[in-house]
Amino acid sequence: MSAPDAVHNDLDLPTGQRERKAYATLAAQFALIGVELIKGDPEVIGQTPYYATRYGLWKPLDSLDAAREYLAKRTRAGREQELQAQ
């Protein structure tokens, strides 16, 4: 019987560099403007790592940095905007 795979753990990283914490923080910031940030399934080939969704519209985001940029654009606009395919 083989040894179980190591569980991914980011606890050895400084708090500011933990992906799960960064995702949770961004998801909360997205929620404040009425948009949901969803983490994609890494097991599905071709699936984007993150999605922003509102009113049934989906915006694929390639990284947490892309999610931050998307959030900054929506926040700078000064009002909630519909998701647009780009």
Summary of the structure (lengths in Angstrom):
residues: 86
radius of gyration: 15.3
end to end distance: 48.4
largest distance: 57.6
contacts: 179
relative contact order: 0.15
helix: 35%
strand: 16%
